[in-house]
């Protein structure tokens, strides 16, 4: 899973329990399908919620280029 705008991907690390036992885990980005305007045409892409919020704030002023 990857964001189409910022290329955010999953990160890896360790889950640490109360007894300090380490097990591998990964943190996934919060990706949602969304329709955005690209070069004057609407396009359905999978973007993270951070980009979705940024896109919502700047949607009226400029369009995204992919």
PyMOL Python script that loads the backbone (N, CA, C, O; Angstrom):
from pymol import cmd

cmd.read_pdbstr("""\
ATOM      1  N   UNK A   1       0.842  -1.171   0.000  1.00  0.00           N
ATOM      2  CA  UNK A   1       0.000   0.000   0.000  1.00  0.00           C
ATOM      3  C   UNK A   1       0.888   1.236   0.000  1.00  0.00           C
ATOM      4  O   UNK A   1       1.805   1.368   0.811  1.00  0.00           O
ATOM      5  N   UNK A   2       0.592   2.131  -0.926  1.00  0.00           N
ATOM      6  CA  UNK A   2       1.437   3.302  -1.105  1.00  0.00           C
ATOM      7  C   UNK A   2       0.568   4.486  -1.517  1.00  0.00           C
ATOM      8  O   UNK A   2      -0.386   4.327  -2.279  1.00  0.00           O
ATOM      9  N   UNK A   3       0.897   5.663  -1.015  1.00  0.00           N
ATOM     10  CA  UNK A   3       0.186   6.881  -1.382  1.00  0.00           C
ATOM     11  C   UNK A   3       0.621   7.315  -2.776  1.00  0.00           C
ATOM     12  O   UNK A   3       1.810   7.295  -3.096  1.00  0.00           O
ATOM     13  N   UNK A   4      -0.345   7.705  -3.604  1.00  0.00           N
ATOM     14  CA  UNK A   4      -0.032   8.098  -4.976  1.00  0.00           C
ATOM     15  C   UNK A   4       0.643   9.471  -5.042  1.00  0.00           C
ATOM     16  O   UNK A   4       1.332   9.761  -6.020  1.00  0.00           O
ATOM     17  N   UNK A   5       0.463  10.316  -4.032  1.00  0.00           N
ATOM     18  CA  UNK A   5       1.035  11.663  -4.073  1.00  0.00           C
ATOM     19  C   UNK A   5       2.388  11.755  -3.375  1.00  0.00           C
ATOM     20  O   UNK A   5       3.345  12.278  -3.947  1.00  0.00           O
ATOM     21  N   UNK A   6       2.475  11.254  -2.151  1.00  0.00           N
ATOM     22  CA  UNK A   6       3.718  11.424  -1.386  1.00  0.00           C
ATOM     23  C   UNK A   6       4.548  10.142  -1.309  1.00  0.00           C
ATOM     24  O   UNK A   6       5.625  10.153  -0.712  1.00  0.00           O
ATOM     25  N   UNK A   7       4.079   9.043  -1.893  1.00  0.00           N
ATOM     26  CA  UNK A   7       4.768   7.750  -1.890  1.00  0.00           C
ATOM     27  C   UNK A   7       5.042   7.227  -0.485  1.00  0.00           C
ATOM     28  O   UNK A   7       6.047   6.554  -0.256  1.00  0.00           O
ATOM     29  N   UNK A   8       4.149   7.535   0.457  1.00  0.00           N
ATOM     30  CA  UNK A   8       4.293   7.018   1.814  1.00  0.00           C
ATOM     31  C   UNK A   8       4.015   5.516   1.807  1.00  0.00           C
ATOM     32  O   UNK A   8       3.008   5.071   1.257  1.00  0.00           O
ATOM     33  N   UNK A   9       4.914   4.731   2.423  1.00  0.00           N
ATOM     34  CA  UNK A   9       4.764   3.277   2.465  1.00  0.00           C
ATOM     35  C   UNK A   9       4.797   2.818   3.917  1.00  0.00           C
ATOM     36  O   UNK A   9       4.973   3.629   4.826  1.00  0.00           O
ATOM     37  N   UNK A  10       4.629   1.520   4.133  1.00  0.00           N
ATOM     38  CA  UNK A  10       4.650   0.961   5.480  1.00  0.00           C
ATOM     39  C   UNK A  10       6.046   1.074   6.078  1.00  0.00           C
ATOM     40  O   UNK A  10       7.045   0.948   5.370  1.00  0.00           O
ATOM     41  N   UNK A  11       6.111   1.313   7.395  1.00  0.00           N
ATOM     42  CA  UNK A  11       7.379   1.332   8.106  1.00  0.00           C
ATOM     43  C   UNK A  11       7.428   0.131   9.039  1.00  0.00           C
ATOM     44  O   UNK A  11       6.386  -0.372   9.459  1.00  0.00           O
ATOM     45  N   UNK A  12       8.619  -0.328   9.363  1.00  0.00           N
ATOM     46  CA  UNK A  12       8.801  -1.539  10.146  1.00  0.00           C
ATOM     47  C   UNK A  12       9.497  -1.217  11.449  1.00  0.00           C
ATOM     48  O   UNK A  12      10.244  -0.244  11.549  1.00  0.00           O
ATOM     49  N   UNK A  13       9.247  -2.036  12.435  1.00  0.00           N
ATOM     50  CA  UNK A  13       9.892  -1.858  13.724  1.00  0.00           C
ATOM     51  C   UNK A  13       9.550  -2.996  14.651  1.00  0.00           C
ATOM     52  O   UNK A  13       9.178  -4.081  14.204  1.00  0.00           O
ATOM     53  N   UNK A  14       9.674  -2.756  15.937  1.00  0.00           N
ATOM     54  CA  UNK A  14       9.417  -3.779  16.942  1.00  0.00           C
ATOM     55  C   UNK A  14       8.256  -3.373  17.833  1.00  0.00           C
ATOM     56  O   UNK A  14       8.132  -2.214  18.229  1.00  0.00           O
ATOM     57  N   UNK A  15       7.409  -4.346  18.142  1.00  0.00           N
ATOM     58  CA  UNK A  15       6.399  -4.178  19.177  1.00  0.00           C
ATOM     59  C   UNK A  15       7.062  -4.610  20.475  1.00  0.00           C
ATOM     60  O   UNK A  15       7.611  -5.709  20.549  1.00  0.00           O
ATOM     61  N   UNK A  16       7.022  -3.765  21.502  1.00  0.00           N
ATOM     62  CA  UNK A  16       7.697  -4.060  22.759  1.00  0.00           C
ATOM     63  C   UNK A  16       6.631  -4.238  23.835  1.00  0.00           C
ATOM     64  O   UNK A  16       5.868  -3.317  24.123  1.00  0.00           O
ATOM     65  N   UNK A  17       6.586  -5.423  24.423  1.00  0.00           N
ATOM     66  CA  UNK A  17       5.599  -5.710  25.459  1.00  0.00           C
ATOM     67  C   UNK A  17       6.069  -5.157  26.804  1.00  0.00           C
ATOM     68  O   UNK A  17       7.153  -4.583  26.908  1.00  0.00           O
ATOM     69  N   UNK A  18       5.247  -5.338  27.819  1.00  0.00           N
ATOM     70  CA  UNK A  18       5.587  -4.875  29.163  1.00  0.00           C
ATOM     71  C   UNK A  18       6.843  -5.581  29.686  1.00  0.00           C
ATOM     72  O   UNK A  18       7.622  -5.000  30.442  1.00  0.00           O
ATOM     73  N   UNK A  19       7.030  -6.844  29.272  1.00  0.00           N
ATOM     74  CA  UNK A  19       8.216  -7.596  29.704  1.00  0.00           C
ATOM     75  C   UNK A  19       9.408  -7.339  28.789  1.00  0.00           C
ATOM     76  O   UNK A  19      10.426  -8.022  28.897  1.00  0.00           O
ATOM     77  N   UNK A  20       9.297  -6.369  27.895  1.00  0.00           N
ATOM     78  CA  UNK A  20      10.351  -5.947  26.964  1.00  0.00           C
ATOM     79  C   UNK A  20      10.673  -6.994  25.900  1.00  0.00           C
ATOM     80  O   UNK A  20      11.769  -6.988  25.339  1.00  0.00           O
ATOM     81  N   UNK A  21       9.736  -7.883  25.622  1.00  0.00           N
ATOM     82  CA  UNK A  21       9.920  -8.854  24.546  1.00  0.00           C
ATOM     83  C   UNK A  21       9.671  -8.138  23.217  1.00  0.00           C
ATOM     84  O   UNK A  21       8.662  -7.448  23.068  1.00  0.00           O
ATOM     85  N   UNK A  22      10.575  -8.294  22.256  1.00  0.00           N
ATOM     86  CA  UNK A  22      10.478  -7.609  20.972  1.00  0.00           C
ATOM     87  C   UNK A  22       9.958  -8.558  19.899  1.00  0.00           C
ATOM     88  O   UNK A  22      10.516  -9.634  19.687  1.00  0.00           O
ATOM     89  N   UNK A  23       8.895  -8.155  19.230  1.00  0.00           N
ATOM     90  CA  UNK A  23       8.379  -8.890  18.069  1.00  0.00           C
ATOM     91  C   UNK A  23       8.221  -7.904  16.927  1.00  0.00           C
ATOM     92  O   UNK A  23       7.876  -6.741  17.140  1.00  0.00           O
ATOM     93  N   UNK A  24       8.473  -8.371  15.719  1.00  0.00           N
ATOM     94  CA  UNK A  24       8.430  -7.491  14.555  1.00  0.00           C
ATOM     95  C   UNK A  24       6.993  -7.099  14.228  1.00  0.00           C
ATOM     96  O   UNK A  24       6.079  -7.912  14.364  1.00  0.00           O
ATOM     97  N   UNK A  25       6.797  -5.884  13.807  1.00  0.00           N
ATOM     98  CA  UNK A  25       5.496  -5.397  13.363  1.00  0.00           C
ATOM     99  C   UNK A  25       5.704  -4.325  12.319  1.00  0.00           C
ATOM    100  O   UNK A  25       6.835  -3.909  12.068  1.00  0.00           O
ATOM    101  N   UNK A  26       4.617  -3.872  11.705  1.00  0.00           N
ATOM    102  CA  UNK A  26       4.714  -2.790  10.726  1.00  0.00           C
ATOM    103  C   UNK A  26       3.556  -1.830  10.904  1.00  0.00           C
ATOM    104  O   UNK A  26       2.453  -2.207  11.300  1.00  0.00           O
ATOM    105  N   UNK A  27       3.847  -0.577  10.598  1.00  0.00           N
ATOM    106  CA  UNK A  27       2.855   0.481  10.680  1.00  0.00           C
ATOM    107  C   UNK A  27       2.438   0.833   9.260  1.00  0.00           C
ATOM    108  O   UNK A  27       3.270   1.197   8.428  1.00  0.00           O
ATOM    109  N   UNK A  28       1.134   0.720   8.990  1.00  0.00           N
ATOM    110  CA  UNK A  28       0.620   0.972   7.656  1.00  0.00           C
ATOM    111  C   UNK A  28       0.118   2.409   7.551  1.00  0.00           C
ATOM    112  O   UNK A  28      -0.439   2.934   8.515  1.00  0.00           O
ATOM    113  N   UNK A  29       0.303   3.054   6.402  1.00  0.00           N
ATOM    114  CA  UNK A  29      -0.262   4.395   6.219  1.00  0.00           C
ATOM    115  C   UNK A  29      -1.781   4.310   6.084  1.00  0.00           C
ATOM    116  O   UNK A  29      -2.323   3.291   5.655  1.00  0.00           O
ATOM    117  N   UNK A  30      -2.444   5.372   6.449  1.00  0.00           N
ATOM    118  CA  UNK A  30      -3.906   5.428   6.402  1.00  0.00           C
ATOM    119  C   UNK A  30      -4.319   5.827   4.982  1.00  0.00           C
ATOM    120  O   UNK A  30      -4.484   7.010   4.687  1.00  0.00           O
ATOM    121  N   UNK A  31      -4.484   4.835   4.110  1.00  0.00           N
ATOM    122  CA  UNK A  31      -4.735   5.060   2.684  1.00  0.00           C
ATOM    123  C   UNK A  31      -6.219   4.896   2.381  1.00  0.00           C
ATOM    124  O   UNK A  31      -6.846   3.933   2.823  1.00  0.00           O
ATOM    125  N   UNK A  32      -6.784   5.848   1.619  1.00  0.00           N
ATOM    126  CA  UNK A  32      -8.184   5.792   1.215  1.00  0.00           C
ATOM    127  C   UNK A  32      -8.294   6.115  -0.265  1.00  0.00           C
ATOM    128  O   UNK A  32      -7.552   6.957  -0.772  1.00  0.00           O
ATOM    129  N   UNK A  33      -9.212   5.455  -0.966  1.00  0.00           N
ATOM    130  CA  UNK A  33      -9.456   5.834  -2.362  1.00  0.00           C
ATOM    131  C   UNK A  33     -10.188   7.165  -2.411  1.00  0.00           C
ATOM    132  O   UNK A  33     -11.118   7.398  -1.639  1.00  0.00           O
ATOM    133  N   UNK A  34      -9.772   8.028  -3.310  1.00  0.00           N
ATOM    134  CA  UNK A  34     -10.368   9.346  -3.417  1.00  0.00           C
ATOM    135  C   UNK A  34     -10.335   9.805  -4.867  1.00  0.00           C
ATOM    136  O   UNK A  34      -9.475   9.385  -5.641  1.00  0.00           O
ATOM    137  N   UNK A  35     -11.263  10.658  -5.224  1.00  0.00           N
ATOM    138  CA  UNK A  35     -11.303  11.233  -6.562  1.00  0.00           C
ATOM    139  C   UNK A  35     -10.748  12.641  -6.502  1.00  0.00           C
ATOM    140  O   UNK A  35     -11.278  13.488  -5.783  1.00  0.00           O
ATOM    141  N   UNK A  36      -9.683  12.902  -7.252  1.00  0.00           N
ATOM    142  CA  UNK A  36      -9.076  14.228  -7.296  1.00  0.00           C
ATOM    143  C   UNK A  36      -9.002  14.677  -8.749  1.00  0.00           C
ATOM    144  O   UNK A  36      -9.142  13.869  -9.667  1.00  0.00           O
ATOM    145  N   UNK A  37      -8.783  15.959  -8.946  1.00  0.00           N
ATOM    146  CA  UNK A  37      -8.694  16.521 -10.285  1.00  0.00           C
ATOM    147  C   UNK A  37      -7.224  16.563 -10.694  1.00  0.00           C
ATOM    148  O   UNK A  37      -6.407  17.208 -10.036  1.00  0.00           O
ATOM    149  N   UNK A  38      -6.897  15.873 -11.783  1.00  0.00           N
ATOM    150  CA  UNK A  38      -5.540  15.827 -12.313  1.00  0.00           C
ATOM    151  C   UNK A  38      -5.592  16.324 -13.746  1.00  0.00           C
ATOM    152  O   UNK A  38      -6.235  15.707 -14.596  1.00  0.00           O
ATOM    153  N   UNK A  39      -4.920  17.436 -14.023  1.00  0.00           N
ATOM    154  CA  UNK A  39      -4.875  18.043 -15.357  1.00  0.00           C
ATOM    155  C   UNK A  39      -6.273  18.293 -15.921  1.00  0.00           C
ATOM    156  O   UNK A  39      -6.520  18.071 -17.107  1.00  0.00           O
ATOM    157  N   UNK A  40      -7.178  18.751 -15.069  1.00  0.00           N
ATOM    158  CA  UNK A  40      -8.534  19.076 -15.516  1.00  0.00           C
ATOM    159  C   UNK A  40      -9.487  17.904 -15.592  1.00  0.00           C
ATOM    160  O   UNK A  40     -10.667  18.101 -15.882  1.00  0.00           O
ATOM    161  N   UNK A  41      -9.017  16.681 -15.339  1.00  0.00           N
ATOM    162  CA  UNK A  41      -9.871  15.503 -15.372  1.00  0.00           C
ATOM    163  C   UNK A  41      -9.906  14.875 -13.991  1.00  0.00           C
ATOM    164  O   UNK A  41      -8.902  14.875 -13.278  1.00  0.00           O
ATOM    165  N   UNK A  42     -11.059  14.338 -13.610  1.00  0.00           N
ATOM    166  CA  UNK A  42     -11.151  13.665 -12.327  1.00  0.00           C
ATOM    167  C   UNK A  42     -10.555  12.272 -12.446  1.00  0.00           C
ATOM    168  O   UNK A  42     -10.796  11.558 -13.420  1.00  0.00           O
ATOM    169  N   UNK A  43      -9.769  11.896 -11.436  1.00  0.00           N
ATOM    170  CA  UNK A  43      -9.077  10.618 -11.448  1.00  0.00           C
ATOM    171  C   UNK A  43      -9.186   9.994 -10.064  1.00  0.00           C
ATOM    172  O   UNK A  43      -9.050  10.689  -9.057  1.00  0.00           O
ATOM    173  N   UNK A  44      -9.430   8.691 -10.007  1.00  0.00           N
ATOM    174  CA  UNK A  44      -9.554   7.984  -8.739  1.00  0.00           C
ATOM    175  C   UNK A  44      -8.185   7.420  -8.355  1.00  0.00           C
ATOM    176  O   UNK A  44      -7.621   6.599  -9.077  1.00  0.00           O
ATOM    177  N   UNK A  45      -7.658   7.864  -7.221  1.00  0.00           N
ATOM    178  CA  UNK A  45      -6.345   7.442  -6.745  1.00  0.00           C
ATOM    179  C   UNK A  45      -6.445   7.050  -5.271  1.00  0.00           C
ATOM    180  O   UNK A  45      -7.400   7.408  -4.582  1.00  0.00           O
ATOM    181  N   UNK A  46      -5.449   6.314  -4.808  1.00  0.00           N
ATOM    182  CA  UNK A  46      -5.358   5.942  -3.399  1.00  0.00           C
ATOM    183  C   UNK A  46      -4.340   6.865  -2.742  1.00  0.00           C
ATOM    184  O   UNK A  46      -3.154   6.817  -3.067  1.00  0.00           O
ATOM    185  N   UNK A  47      -4.807   7.712  -1.810  1.00  0.00           N
ATOM    186  CA  UNK A  47      -3.923   8.663  -1.157  1.00  0.00           C
ATOM    187  C   UNK A  47      -4.086   8.558   0.352  1.00  0.00           C
ATOM    188  O   UNK A  47      -5.119   8.105   0.845  1.00  0.00           O
ATOM    189  N   UNK A  48      -3.050   8.982   1.084  1.00  0.00           N
ATOM    190  CA  UNK A  48      -3.099   8.943   2.539  1.00  0.00           C
ATOM    191  C   UNK A  48      -3.938  10.115   3.050  1.00  0.00           C
ATOM    192  O   UNK A  48      -4.179  11.083   2.329  1.00  0.00           O
ATOM    193  N   UNK A  49      -4.372  10.014   4.286  1.00  0.00           N
ATOM    194  CA  UNK A  49      -5.260  11.032   4.829  1.00  0.00           C
ATOM    195  C   UNK A  49      -4.555  12.375   4.998  1.00  0.00           C
ATOM    196  O   UNK A  49      -5.211  13.415   4.946  1.00  0.00           O
ATOM    197  N   UNK A  50      -3.253  12.382   5.195  1.00  0.00           N
ATOM    198  CA  UNK A  50      -2.519  13.649   5.301  1.00  0.00           C
ATOM    199  C   UNK A  50      -2.565  14.395   3.969  1.00  0.00           C
ATOM    200  O   UNK A  50      -2.785  15.606   3.939  1.00  0.00           O
ATOM    201  N   UNK A  51      -2.358  13.668   2.867  1.00  0.00           N
ATOM    202  CA  UNK A  51      -2.451  14.282   1.540  1.00  0.00           C
ATOM    203  C   UNK A  51      -3.889  14.672   1.220  1.00  0.00           C
ATOM    204  O   UNK A  51      -4.129  15.675   0.547  1.00  0.00           O
ATOM    205  N   UNK A  52      -4.840  13.883   1.700  1.00  0.00           N
ATOM    206  CA  UNK A  52      -6.245  14.202   1.480  1.00  0.00           C
ATOM    207  C   UNK A  52      -6.618  15.513   2.156  1.00  0.00           C
ATOM    208  O   UNK A  52      -7.349  16.322   1.586  1.00  0.00           O
ATOM    209  N   UNK A  53      -6.119  15.724   3.371  1.00  0.00           N
ATOM    210  CA  UNK A  53      -6.373  16.985   4.073  1.00  0.00           C
ATOM    211  C   UNK A  53      -5.694  18.154   3.376  1.00  0.00           C
ATOM    212  O   UNK A  53      -6.281  19.227   3.232  1.00  0.00           O
ATOM    213  N   UNK A  54      -4.441  17.940   2.938  1.00  0.00           N
ATOM    214  CA  UNK A  54      -3.714  19.003   2.235  1.00  0.00           C
ATOM    215  C   UNK A  54      -4.384  19.323   0.909  1.00  0.00           C
ATOM    216  O   UNK A  54      -4.467  20.485   0.512  1.00  0.00           O
ATOM    217  N   UNK A  55      -4.862  18.288   0.223  1.00  0.00           N
ATOM    218  CA  UNK A  55      -5.552  18.479  -1.050  1.00  0.00           C
ATOM    219  C   UNK A  55      -6.852  19.243  -0.851  1.00  0.00           C
ATOM    220  O   UNK A  55      -7.220  20.068  -1.687  1.00  0.00           O
ATOM    221  N   UNK A  56      -7.548  18.978   0.240  1.00  0.00           N
ATOM    222  CA  UNK A  56      -8.808  19.661   0.521  1.00  0.00           C
ATOM    223  C   UNK A  56      -8.577  21.159   0.753  1.00  0.00           C
ATOM    224  O   UNK A  56      -9.398  21.986   0.357  1.00  0.00           O
ATOM    225  N   UNK A  57      -7.460  21.499   1.393  1.00  0.00           N
ATOM    226  CA  UNK A  57      -7.170  22.897   1.682  1.00  0.00           C
ATOM    227  C   UNK A  57      -6.720  23.663   0.452  1.00  0.00           C
ATOM    228  O   UNK A  57      -6.990  24.860   0.344  1.00  0.00           O
ATOM    229  N   UNK A  58      -6.035  23.000  -0.489  1.00  0.00           N
ATOM    230  CA  UNK A  58      -5.502  23.689  -1.658  1.00  0.00           C
ATOM    231  C   UNK A  58      -6.289  23.390  -2.929  1.00  0.00           C
ATOM    232  O   UNK A  58      -5.892  23.818  -4.013  1.00  0.00           O
ATOM    233  N   UNK A  59      -7.402  22.661  -2.812  1.00  0.00           N
ATOM    234  CA  UNK A  59      -8.147  22.231  -3.989  1.00  0.00           C
ATOM    235  C   UNK A  59      -8.689  23.414  -4.784  1.00  0.00           C
ATOM    236  O   UNK A  59      -8.755  23.352  -6.012  1.00  0.00           O
ATOM    237  N   UNK A  60      -9.072  24.475  -4.112  1.00  0.00           N
ATOM    238  CA  UNK A  60      -9.674  25.606  -4.803  1.00  0.00           C
ATOM    239  C   UNK A  60      -8.640  26.448  -5.547  1.00  0.00           C
ATOM    240  O   UNK A  60      -9.000  27.188  -6.463  1.00  0.00           O
ATOM    241  N   UNK A  61      -7.373  26.352  -5.175  1.00  0.00           N
ATOM    242  CA  UNK A  61      -6.377  27.230  -5.767  1.00  0.00           C
ATOM    243  C   UNK A  61      -5.557  26.588  -6.875  1.00  0.00           C
ATOM    244  O   UNK A  61      -5.185  27.269  -7.831  1.00  0.00           O
ATOM    245  N   UNK A  62      -5.264  25.286  -6.771  1.00  0.00           N
ATOM    246  CA  UNK A  62      -4.446  24.653  -7.800  1.00  0.00           C
ATOM    247  C   UNK A  62      -4.809  23.180  -7.950  1.00  0.00           C
ATOM    248  O   UNK A  62      -5.450  22.599  -7.075  1.00  0.00           O
ATOM    249  N   UNK A  63      -4.403  22.589  -9.045  1.00  0.00           N
ATOM    250  CA  UNK A  63      -4.668  21.184  -9.301  1.00  0.00           C
ATOM    251  C   UNK A  63      -3.383  20.385  -9.135  1.00  0.00           C
ATOM    252  O   UNK A  63      -2.287  20.945  -9.169  1.00  0.00           O
ATOM    253  N   UNK A  64      -3.518  19.092  -8.958  1.00  0.00           N
ATOM    254  CA  UNK A  64      -2.383  18.205  -8.719  1.00  0.00           C
ATOM    255  C   UNK A  64      -1.894  17.657 -10.048  1.00  0.00           C
ATOM    256  O   UNK A  64      -2.692  17.380 -10.943  1.00  0.00           O
ATOM    257  N   UNK A  65      -0.582  17.501 -10.176  1.00  0.00           N
ATOM    258  CA  UNK A  65      -0.014  16.849 -11.356  1.00  0.00           C
ATOM    259  C   UNK A  65       0.639  15.555 -10.929  1.00  0.00           C
ATOM    260  O   UNK A  65       1.458  15.552 -10.011  1.00  0.00           O
ATOM    261  N   UNK A  66       0.297  14.462 -11.571  1.00  0.00           N
ATOM    262  CA  UNK A  66       0.895  13.154 -11.263  1.00  0.00           C
ATOM    263  C   UNK A  66       1.815  12.724 -12.361  1.00  0.00           C
ATOM    264  O   UNK A  66       2.411  11.650 -12.282  1.00  0.00           O
TER     265      UNK A  66
END
""", "prot")
cmd.dss("prot")
cmd.show_as("cartoon", "prot")
cmd.util.cbc("prot")
cmd.orient("prot")
